[in-house]
């Protein structure tokens, strides 16, 4: 699998899970996903997942809830988030934000000269940031990519995306979860990665 495939899919999925839908980064993607035959050229995901995601994206404009409200409910609050997007919630026994796994990621980034592009005071292990970081590593430091994926993203991302798919209640985010789940599986298979099983606490 080419670095280009990971770069493209990581940037798109990461942006949709990190930025509010009204931002230029995401609104242009939503327009594309609603109207075009993007599925044929999307690498890394299964045919079934692409078809399912496409069906979800075609329902965005008829959803009962606005996209902005769905984003607020799923990623901001004020109520408990049904699928918290930070790795330490899943990896730390206390299910806390900024937990030990976040500090381990921060140290790994520092040791390897990886700078996060934070737009707010956000833990570095936000799913959207990590997907965009995978894209950046594929382009700029491919030798670090496998270690990053097996240590910091793959151990918990599947659980998060499963929860998001089950609890999103908005066709856009259900579609993103389905597409991301299959895409990350595609990365893992095509790179031949082995991921140690870890205890997940959420």
FIKOLKE-237617 format. One record per residue (C-alpha): residue number from 1; residue in three letters; y, z, x. Coordinates in steps of 0.25 Angstrom, whole numbers. Each point is the difference from the previous one (the first is absolute). Example, Ala and Ser with C-alpha at 12.3 -4.5 7.8 and 13.67 -1.06 7.14 Angstrom:
2
{resi = 1 | resn = ALA | v = -18 | w = 31 | u = 49}
{resi = 2 | resn = SER | v = 14 | w = -2 | u = 6}
// end
This chain:
202
{resi = 1 | resn = UNK | v = 0 | w = 0 | u = 0}
{resi = 2 | resn = UNK | v = 14 | w = -4 | u = 5}
{resi = 3 | resn = UNK | v = 11 | w = 10 | u = 3}
{resi = 4 | resn = UNK | v = 8 | w = -8 | u = -9}
{resi = 5 | resn = UNK | v = -9 | w = 3 | u = -12}
{resi = 6 | resn = UNK | v = 2 | w = 15 | u = 3}
{resi = 7 | resn = UNK | v = 14 | w = -1 | u = 2}
{resi = 8 | resn = UNK | v = 3 | w = -8 | u = -13}
{resi = 9 | resn = UNK | v = -9 | w = 9 | u = -9}
{resi = 10 | resn = UNK | v = 5 | w = 13 | u = 7}
{resi = 11 | resn = UNK | v = 14 | w = -4 | u = -2}
{resi = 12 | resn = UNK | v = -1 | w = -4 | u = -15}
{resi = 13 | resn = UNK | v = -9 | w = 11 | u = -4}
{resi = 14 | resn = UNK | v = 8 | w = 11 | u = 8}
{resi = 15 | resn = UNK | v = 13 | w = -5 | u = -6}
{resi = 16 | resn = UNK | v = -5 | w = 1 | u = -14}
{resi = 17 | resn = UNK | v = -5 | w = 14 | u = 2}
{resi = 18 | resn = UNK | v = 12 | w = 5 | u = 7}
{resi = 19 | resn = UNK | v = 13 | w = -6 | u = -5}
{resi = 20 | resn = UNK | v = 5 | w = 1 | u = -14}
{resi = 21 | resn = UNK | v = -3 | w = -12 | u = -8}
{resi = 22 | resn = UNK | v = 15 | w = -4 | u = -2}
{resi = 23 | resn = UNK | v = 2 | w = -1 | u = 15}
{resi = 24 | resn = UNK | v = 1 | w = -14 | u = 5}
{resi = 25 | resn = UNK | v = -12 | w = 2 | u = 9}
{resi = 26 | resn = UNK | v = -9 | w = 2 | u = -13}
{resi = 27 | resn = UNK | v = 7 | w = -8 | u = -11}
{resi = 28 | resn = UNK | v = -2 | w = -13 | u = 7}
{resi = 29 | resn = UNK | v = -15 | w = 4 | u = 2}
{resi = 30 | resn = UNK | v = -1 | w = 3 | u = -15}
{resi = 31 | resn = UNK | v = 6 | w = -13 | u = -4}
{resi = 32 | resn = UNK | v = -10 | w = -7 | u = 9}
{resi = 33 | resn = UNK | v = -12 | w = 8 | u = -5}
{resi = 34 | resn = UNK | v = 3 | w = -3 | u = -14}
{resi = 35 | resn = UNK | v = 2 | w = -15 | u = 1}
{resi = 36 | resn = UNK | v = -7 | w = -6 | u = 11}
{resi = 37 | resn = UNK | v = -14 | w = -3 | u = 4}
{resi = 38 | resn = UNK | v = 1 | w = 10 | u = 12}
{resi = 39 | resn = UNK | v = -14 | w = 4 | u = -2}
{resi = 40 | resn = UNK | v = -6 | w = -13 | u = 6}
{resi = 41 | resn = UNK | v = 7 | w = 3 | u = 13}
{resi = 42 | resn = UNK | v = -2 | w = 15 | u = 1}
{resi = 43 | resn = UNK | v = -9 | w = 3 | u = 12}
{resi = 44 | resn = UNK | v = -9 | w = 12 | u = 1}
{resi = 45 | resn = UNK | v = -3 | w = 4 | u = -15}
{resi = 46 | resn = UNK | v = -12 | w = -4 | u = -8}
{resi = 47 | resn = UNK | v = 1 | w = -11 | u = -11}
{resi = 48 | resn = UNK | v = -2 | w = 10 | u = -11}
{resi = 49 | resn = UNK | v = 11 | w = 10 | u = 5}
{resi = 50 | resn = UNK | v = 10 | w = -12 | u = 1}
{resi = 51 | resn = UNK | v = -4 | w = -4 | u = -14}
{resi = 52 | resn = UNK | v = 1 | w = 14 | u = -5}
{resi = 53 | resn = UNK | v = 14 | w = 2 | u = 7}
{resi = 54 | resn = UNK | v = 5 | w = -13 | u = -5}
{resi = 55 | resn = UNK | v = -3 | w = 4 | u = -14}
{resi = 56 | resn = UNK | v = 7 | w = 13 | u = 1}
{resi = 57 | resn = UNK | v = 12 | w = -7 | u = 6}
{resi = 58 | resn = UNK | v = 1 | w = -9 | u = -11}
{resi = 59 | resn = UNK | v = 2 | w = 12 | u = -10}
{resi = 60 | resn = UNK | v = 12 | w = 6 | u = 8}
{resi = 61 | resn = UNK | v = 11 | w = -6 | u = -10}
{resi = 62 | resn = UNK | v = -8 | w = 5 | u = -12}
{resi = 63 | resn = UNK | v = -3 | w = 14 | u = 5}
{resi = 64 | resn = UNK | v = 5 | w = 12 | u = -9}
{resi = 65 | resn = UNK | v = 6 | w = 7 | u = 12}
{resi = 66 | resn = UNK | v = 11 | w = -5 | u = 9}
{resi = 67 | resn = UNK | v = -4 | w = -3 | u = 14}
{resi = 68 | resn = UNK | v = 11 | w = 10 | u = 5}
{resi = 69 | resn = UNK | v = -5 | w = 11 | u = -9}
{resi = 70 | resn = UNK | v = -15 | w = -3 | u = 5}
{resi = 71 | resn = UNK | v = 5 | w = 1 | u = 15}
{resi = 72 | resn = UNK | v = 7 | w = 13 | u = -3}
{resi = 73 | resn = UNK | v = -12 | w = 6 | u = -7}
{resi = 74 | resn = UNK | v = -10 | w = -4 | u = 11}
{resi = 75 | resn = UNK | v = 8 | w = 2 | u = 13}
{resi = 76 | resn = UNK | v = 12 | w = 9 | u = -3}
{resi = 77 | resn = UNK | v = -2 | w = 10 | u = -11}
{resi = 78 | resn = UNK | v = 6 | w = 10 | u = -5}
{resi = 79 | resn = UNK | v = -14 | w = 3 | u = -6}
{resi = 80 | resn = UNK | v = -13 | w = 1 | u = 9}
{resi = 81 | resn = UNK | v = -4 | w = -14 | u = 5}
{resi = 82 | resn = UNK | v = -13 | w = -5 | u = -5}
{resi = 83 | resn = UNK | v = -3 | w = -6 | u = 13}
{resi = 84 | resn = UNK | v = 8 | w = 5 | u = 11}
{resi = 85 | resn = UNK | v = 3 | w = -11 | u = 11}
{resi = 86 | resn = UNK | v = -1 | w = 9 | u = 12}
{resi = 87 | resn = UNK | v = -12 | w = 1 | u = 9}
{resi = 88 | resn = UNK | v = 0 | w = 15 | u = 2}
{resi = 89 | resn = UNK | v = -1 | w = 3 | u = -14}
{resi = 90 | resn = UNK | v = -14 | w = -6 | u = 1}
{resi = 91 | resn = UNK | v = -4 | w = 5 | u = 14}
{resi = 92 | resn = UNK | v = 6 | w = 14 | u = 1}
{resi = 93 | resn = UNK | v = -8 | w = 11 | u = -7}
{resi = 94 | resn = UNK | v = 13 | w = 5 | u = -6}
{resi = 95 | resn = UNK | v = 3 | w = -14 | u = -5}
{resi = 96 | resn = UNK | v = 15 | w = 2 | u = 5}
{resi = 97 | resn = UNK | v = 10 | w = -11 | u = 4}
{resi = 98 | resn = UNK | v = 4 | w = 1 | u = 15}
{resi = 99 | resn = UNK | v = -14 | w = 6 | u = 3}
{resi = 100 | resn = UNK | v = -8 | w = -1 | u = 13}
{resi = 101 | resn = UNK | v = -4 | w = -14 | u = -2}
{resi = 102 | resn = UNK | v = 14 | w = -4 | u = -1}
{resi = 103 | resn = UNK | v = 3 | w = 7 | u = 13}
{resi = 104 | resn = UNK | v = -12 | w = -7 | u = 7}
{resi = 105 | resn = UNK | v = 5 | w = -13 | u = -5}
{resi = 106 | resn = UNK | v = 14 | w = 3 | u = 5}
{resi = 107 | resn = UNK | v = -5 | w = 4 | u = 14}
{resi = 108 | resn = UNK | v = -9 | w = -13 | u = 0}
{resi = 109 | resn = UNK | v = 12 | w = -8 | u = -3}
{resi = 110 | resn = UNK | v = 9 | w = 7 | u = 11}
{resi = 111 | resn = UNK | v = -11 | w = -2 | u = 10}
{resi = 112 | resn = UNK | v = -1 | w = -15 | u = -3}
{resi = 113 | resn = UNK | v = 15 | w = -3 | u = -1}
{resi = 114 | resn = UNK | v = -1 | w = -3 | u = -15}
{resi = 115 | resn = UNK | v = 13 | w = 2 | u = -7}
{resi = 116 | resn = UNK | v = -1 | w = 2 | u = -16}
{resi = 117 | resn = UNK | v = 11 | w = -7 | u = -8}
{resi = 118 | resn = UNK | v = 4 | w = 12 | u = -9}
{resi = 119 | resn = UNK | v = 10 | w = -3 | u = -11}
{resi = 120 | resn = UNK | v = -1 | w = 14 | u = -5}
{resi = 121 | resn = UNK | v = -5 | w = 14 | u = 4}
{resi = 122 | resn = UNK | v = -14 | w = -4 | u = -2}
{resi = 123 | resn = UNK | v = -13 | w = 4 | u = 7}
{resi = 124 | resn = UNK | v = -5 | w = -11 | u = 9}
{resi = 125 | resn = UNK | v = -14 | w = 0 | u = -7}
{resi = 126 | resn = UNK | v = 5 | w = -6 | u = -13}
{resi = 127 | resn = UNK | v = -10 | w = -11 | u = -4}
{resi = 128 | resn = UNK | v = 11 | w = -11 | u = -1}
{resi = 129 | resn = UNK | v = 6 | w = 4 | u = 14}
{resi = 130 | resn = UNK | v = -14 | w = 0 | u = 6}
{resi = 131 | resn = UNK | v = -4 | w = -14 | u = -6}
{resi = 132 | resn = UNK | v = 14 | w = -6 | u = 6}
{resi = 133 | resn = UNK | v = -4 | w = 7 | u = 13}
{resi = 134 | resn = UNK | v = -13 | w = -7 | u = 0}
{resi = 135 | resn = UNK | v = 7 | w = -13 | u = -1}
{resi = 136 | resn = UNK | v = 10 | w = 4 | u = 11}
{resi = 137 | resn = UNK | v = -12 | w = 3 | u = 9}
{resi = 138 | resn = UNK | v = -7 | w = -13 | u = -3}
{resi = 139 | resn = UNK | v = 12 | w = -7 | u = 5}
{resi = 140 | resn = UNK | v = 5 | w = 8 | u = 11}
{resi = 141 | resn = UNK | v = -11 | w = 9 | u = 5}
{resi = 142 | resn = UNK | v = -14 | w = -5 | u = -4}
{resi = 143 | resn = UNK | v = -7 | w = 8 | u = 10}
{resi = 144 | resn = UNK | v = 4 | w = 13 | u = -8}
{resi = 145 | resn = UNK | v = -4 | w = -6 | u = -14}
{resi = 146 | resn = UNK | v = -14 | w = 4 | u = -1}
{resi = 147 | resn = UNK | v = 2 | w = 14 | u = 5}
{resi = 148 | resn = UNK | v = 12 | w = 2 | u = -10}
{resi = 149 | resn = UNK | v = -8 | w = -5 | u = -12}
{resi = 150 | resn = UNK | v = -13 | w = 8 | u = 3}
{resi = 151 | resn = UNK | v = 8 | w = 13 | u = 3}
{resi = 152 | resn = UNK | v = 12 | w = 0 | u = -9}
{resi = 153 | resn = UNK | v = -1 | w = -10 | u = -12}
{resi = 154 | resn = UNK | v = -15 | w = -3 | u = -4}
{resi = 155 | resn = UNK | v = -5 | w = 15 | u = -1}
{resi = 156 | resn = UNK | v = 8 | w = 2 | u = -12}
{resi = 157 | resn = UNK | v = 7 | w = -13 | u = -5}
{resi = 158 | resn = UNK | v = -12 | w = -3 | u = -9}
{resi = 159 | resn = UNK | v = 0 | w = 13 | u = -7}
{resi = 160 | resn = UNK | v = 15 | w = -2 | u = -3}
{resi = 161 | resn = UNK | v = -1 | w = -14 | u = -5}
{resi = 162 | resn = UNK | v = -12 | w = 4 | u = -9}
{resi = 163 | resn = UNK | v = 9 | w = 11 | u = -6}
{resi = 164 | resn = UNK | v = 12 | w = -10 | u = -1}
{resi = 165 | resn = UNK | v = -8 | w = -10 | u = -7}
{resi = 166 | resn = UNK | v = -6 | w = 10 | u = -10}
{resi = 167 | resn = UNK | v = 13 | w = 7 | u = -3}
{resi = 168 | resn = UNK | v = 11 | w = -10 | u = 2}
{resi = 169 | resn = UNK | v = 1 | w = -3 | u = -15}
{resi = 170 | resn = UNK | v = 9 | w = -12 | u = 4}
{resi = 171 | resn = UNK | v = -6 | w = -14 | u = 2}
{resi = 172 | resn = UNK | v = 9 | w = -3 | u = 13}
{resi = 173 | resn = UNK | v = -5 | w = 13 | u = 7}
{resi = 174 | resn = UNK | v = -15 | w = -2 | u = -5}
{resi = 175 | resn = UNK | v = 1 | w = -14 | u = 6}
{resi = 176 | resn = UNK | v = 6 | w = 5 | u = 13}
{resi = 177 | resn = UNK | v = -11 | w = 10 | u = 1}
{resi = 178 | resn = UNK | v = -12 | w = -10 | u = -3}
{resi = 179 | resn = UNK | v = 6 | w = -10 | u = 10}
{resi = 180 | resn = UNK | v = 3 | w = 11 | u = 11}
{resi = 181 | resn = UNK | v = -14 | w = 6 | u = -2}
{resi = 182 | resn = UNK | v = -7 | w = -13 | u = 2}
{resi = 183 | resn = UNK | v = 9 | w = -5 | u = 11}
{resi = 184 | resn = UNK | v = -2 | w = 13 | u = 9}
{resi = 185 | resn = UNK | v = -15 | w = -2 | u = -2}
{resi = 186 | resn = UNK | v = 2 | w = -14 | u = 5}
{resi = 187 | resn = UNK | v = 7 | w = 5 | u = 12}
{resi = 188 | resn = UNK | v = -11 | w = 10 | u = 3}
{resi = 189 | resn = UNK | v = -11 | w = -10 | u = -2}
{resi = 190 | resn = UNK | v = 6 | w = -11 | u = 8}
{resi = 191 | resn = UNK | v = 4 | w = 9 | u = 12}
{resi = 192 | resn = UNK | v = -14 | w = 7 | u = 0}
{resi = 193 | resn = UNK | v = 6 | w = 14 | u = -1}
{resi = 194 | resn = UNK | v = -8 | w = 12 | u = -1}
{resi = 195 | resn = UNK | v = 7 | w = 12 | u = -7}
{resi = 196 | resn = UNK | v = -5 | w = 14 | u = 1}
{resi = 197 | resn = UNK | v = -2 | w = 7 | u = -13}
{resi = 198 | resn = UNK | v = 10 | w = 11 | u = -2}
{resi = 199 | resn = UNK | v = 2 | w = 11 | u = -11}
{resi = 200 | resn = UNK | v = 11 | w = -4 | u = -10}
{resi = 201 | resn = UNK | v = 7 | w = 11 | u = -8}
{resi = 202 | resn = UNK | v = 6 | w = -8 | u = -11}
// end
